[in-house]
Amino acid sequence: MTLKVAIQMDPIDAIDINADSSFRIAEEAQSRGHELFYYTPDKLAYREGKVLARGWPLHVQRVEGDHFTLGEMAEVDLADFDVVWLRQDPPFDMGYITTTHILDMIRDTTLVVNNPFWVRNYPEKLLVLDFPDLTPPTMIARDLQMLRDFRDQHGDVILKPLYGNGGAGVFKLSRDDSNIASLHELFSGINNEPLIMQKFLPDVSAGDKRVILVDGEPVGAINRVPAKGETRSNMHVGGRPEKVDLTDRDREICDRIGPLLREKGQIFVGIDVIGKWLTEINVTSPTGLQELERFDGTNVTAKIWEAIEGRLT
């Protein structure tokens, strides 16, 4: 099976080829004989009933500083492709949401991964609200007094933007921390979105586990350990990846959420688990493929493409 594959992602010249999951997805597709086309989100357009993109035929290679070659720029109709990957990083702003609306218009002709309708309706920090018994105590609010009351009830908490990513803007606040009003003022000056506050989980010192699911099934995990003096474990901010096994609790969580992810076309998903608690379900642009493959020696990306090819046969 040879597929025409378009990848909507951030600029490819700036990626780390030893860590970037989109690069690994493209590399595996190429090894399977699929034809690649790459474009950035700003090159996506809707015109008179068609979903168009201006981009380039793409060839990738695992060579530092010379990891891709582009053909001549062309304007294409994405309805002519078998697969379109929605892979640009958040923030999950109106620009991002608009791309999901546009890509949803080719749902009858093209498999978009992950399904953009449900990416739009299942942002990472909101989908977990469907599983309150799996998550730590959580509040989503904009009102300062309500946030204070939640902290008074639960003690140490994590405060972060509802639609942030990569560990940006994540703060740990103790029960007597006097900065909550200042942080609320800071966030309110940036946008009018609510904030998310969760009970702080001390188990994060031992790591924040990223479990990868392919078509609703767990295929492995990595542990992300915070740097010394840090609360955040994201690898973007210095978290250290470690090899880790799936626990019975991890599998219990995956058994609960997996059928929903599969039903809604979320083929590549990364969930975050601290101790025994589910904290996020990442569907927008999950990471961790290359780290997992290095630790486990398993071609997880091949499993993703097998799931995609299976849906197209």
Residue pairs with C-beta under 8 A, 6 or more apart in sequence:
1 33
1 309
1 312
1 313
2 33
2 34
2 35
3 29
3 34
3 35
3 82
3 83
3 308
3 309
3 312
4 34
4 35
4 37
4 80
4 81
4 82
4 83
5 29
5 34
5 35
5 36
5 37
5 81
5 82
5 83
5 84
5 85
6 36
6 37
6 38
6 39
6 53
6 55
6 76
6 78
6 81
6 83
6 84
6 85
7 22
7 25
7 26
7 36
7 37
7 38
7 39
7 58
7 84
7 85
7 87
8 39
8 40
8 41
8 44
8 53
8 84
8 85
8 86
8 87
8 88
8 99
8 103
9 22
9 38
9 40
9 85
9 87
9 88
10 40
10 41
10 88
10 89
11 40
12 23
12 38
12 58
12 67
12 68
13 68
15 22
15 23
15 67
17 23
17 62
17 64
17 67
18 290
19 235
19 287
19 290
19 291
20 287
20 290
21 87
21 285
21 286
21 287
21 288
21 289
21 290
22 85
22 87
22 285
23 60
23 67
24 289
24 290
24 293
24 301
25 85
25 87
25 268
25 289
25 301
25 304
25 305
26 36
26 38
26 58
26 60
27 60
27 62
27 301
28 299
28 301
28 302
28 304
28 305
29 36
29 305
30 36
30 59
30 60
32 302
32 305
34 83
35 57
36 57
36 58
36 59
36 60
37 53
37 55
37 56
37 57
37 58
37 76
37 81
38 55
38 56
38 57
38 58
38 68
38 70
39 53
39 54
39 55
39 56
40 55
40 88
41 88
41 95
41 96
41 99
43 53
43 54
43 55
44 51
44 52
44 53
44 99
44 102
44 103
45 51
45 52
45 53
45 54
45 102
46 52
46 102
46 105
50 77
50 79
51 77
51 78
51 79
51 102
51 103
51 105
51 106
52 75
52 76
52 77
52 78
53 75
53 76
53 78
54 73
54 74
54 75
54 76
55 73
55 74
55 76
56 70
56 71
56 72
56 73
56 74
57 70
57 71
57 72
57 74
58 68
58 69
58 70
58 71
59 68
59 69
60 67
60 68
61 67
61 68
61 69
78 84
78 103
78 106
78 110
79 106
79 109
79 110
81 110
82 110
82 111
82 312
83 110
83 111
83 112
83 113
83 308
83 312
84 103
84 106
84 110
84 111
84 112
84 113
85 112
85 113
86 99
86 100
86 103
86 112
86 113
86 114
86 116
86 119
86 284
86 285
87 285
88 96
88 99
88 285
89 165
89 166
89 284
89 285
90 96
90 163
90 164
90 165
90 284
90 285
91 163
91 164
91 165
92 123
92 124
92 163
92 165
92 284
93 163
96 284
97 120
99 116
100 116
100 117
100 119
100 120
101 116
101 120
103 112
103 116
104 112
104 116
104 117
104 120
106 112
107 115
107 117
111 308
111 311
111 312
113 265
113 267
113 268
113 308
114 265
114 266
114 267
114 268
114 269
114 283
114 284
115 264
115 265
115 266
118 264
118 265
118 266
118 283
119 266
119 283
119 284
122 264
122 266
122 281
122 283
123 162
123 163
123 283
123 284
124 280
124 281
124 282
124 283
124 284
125 140
125 160
125 162
125 163
125 196
125 280
126 140
126 162
127 281
127 283
128 134
128 135
128 138
128 278
128 279
128 280
128 281
129 135
129 138
129 140
130 260
131 256
131 257
131 278
132 138
134 253
134 256
134 257
134 277
134 278
135 198
135 277
135 278
135 279
136 198
136 199
136 201
136 274
136 277
136 279
137 150
137 153
137 154
137 198
137 199
138 196
138 197
138 198
138 199
139 146
139 147
139 150
139 196
139 197
139 198
140 162
140 194
140 195
140 196
140 197
141 147
141 150
141 194
141 195
141 197
142 188
142 192
142 193
142 194
142 195
144 180
144 181
144 184
147 159
147 180
147 184
147 195
147 197
148 180
150 157
150 197
151 157
151 173
151 175
151 180
151 197
152 175
154 199
154 200
155 174
155 175
155 199
155 200
156 172
156 173
156 174
156 175
156 199
156 200
157 172
157 173
157 197
157 198
157 199
157 200
158 170
158 171
158 172
158 173
158 197
158 198
158 199
158 200
158 231
159 170
159 171
159 172
159 173
159 180
159 183
159 195
159 196
159 197
160 169
160 170
160 171
160 195
160 196
161 168
161 169
161 187
161 193
161 195
161 196
162 193
162 194
162 195
162 196
163 193
164 170
165 284
166 234
166 236
166 237
167 232
167 233
167 234
167 236
167 237
167 239
168 236
169 187
170 231
170 232
171 179
171 183
172 200
172 231
173 179
173 180
173 183
184 195
187 195
198 279
201 274
201 275
201 277
201 279
203 274
203 275
203 276
204 226
204 231
204 233
204 274
204 275
205 226
206 223
206 225
206 275
207 223
207 224
207 225
207 226
207 233
207 242
207 244
207 274
208 223
208 224
208 226
208 233
208 234
208 239
208 272
208 273
208 274
208 279
209 221
209 222
209 223
209 224
209 244
209 250
209 272
209 273
209 274
210 221
210 222
210 223
210 224
210 270
210 271
210 272
210 287
210 288
211 218
211 220
211 221
211 246
211 250
211 253
211 254
211 270
211 271
211 272
211 273
212 218
212 219
212 220
212 221
212 268
212 269
212 270
212 286
212 288
212 289
212 292
212 300
213 219
213 254
213 257
213 258
213 261
213 268
213 269
213 270
213 271
214 267
214 268
214 300
214 303
214 304
214 307
215 261
215 262
215 267
215 307
216 254
216 257
216 258
216 259
216 260
216 261
216 262
216 263
216 266
217 254
217 258
218 246
218 250
218 251
218 254
218 258
219 292
219 298
219 300
219 303
220 246
220 292
220 295
220 296
220 298
220 300
221 244
221 245
221 246
221 250
221 273
221 292
222 241
222 242
222 243
222 244
222 288
222 291
222 292
222 295
223 241
223 242
223 243
223 244
224 233
224 234
224 235
224 239
224 240
224 241
224 242
225 233
225 239
225 240
225 241
225 242
226 232
226 233
226 238
226 239
227 237
227 238
227 239
227 240
230 237
230 238
230 239
232 239
233 239
235 241
235 287
235 291
241 288
241 291
241 295
242 295
243 295
243 296
249 273
249 276
250 273
253 271
253 273
253 278
254 271
257 271
257 278
257 281
261 269
261 281
261 283
266 283
267 304
267 307
267 308
267 311
268 286
268 304
269 281
269 282
269 283
269 286
270 282
270 286
270 287
270 288
271 278
271 280
271 281
271 282
272 278
272 279
272 280
272 281
272 282
273 279
289 300
289 301
292 298
292 300
293 299
293 300
293 301
